[in-house]
Amino acid sequence: MFNKILVVCLGNICRSPTAQFMLQQHLPNRTVHSAGITAMRHSDGRGWDMDQTARIIAKKNGISFPKHEAQQLTRELIGHYDLILVMENNHRSHIASRYPEAHAKTMLLGQWIEDGGKEIPDPYQKSDEVYEHVFKLIEQATETWIQKL
């Protein structure tokens, strides 16, 4: 049973917090957090909040997310989770090479969307249409994970 889930993307400001909050809403008895391979921090050390466009697109689709603070993926963080969901195959490869002990518990968020899994592209600094497309992919992917879990 996967009781502790970590969702990972690159910066932890668009895709992974969106998926984290969606999973949290539907799996209230599980621990769900997110992190980024290259999470950004402000000069005072605080992690960046969720990307404003990602937040606006979510709200337009009827979902409001709480405040978010991006956090860096670390070995210690990985050790606390039973399942790690990533957006792209290269994220899975990065985790496998840097944290080999986590390879077996790392899967694509879009694993069940299509045969062989579907990557979820990074919408950062792209058009609203791209953000909308990515939101729908994350929504579809989280719905299938909720059914599988």
Secondary structure, DSSP 8 states (H G I E B T S, - for coil): ---EEEEEESSSSSHHHHHHHHHHHH-TTSEEEEEETT--B-TTS-B----HHHHHHHHHTT---------B--HHHHHT-SEEEESSHHHHHHHHHH-GGGGGGEEETTTTTSTT-------TTS-HHHHHHHHHHHHHHHHHHHHH-
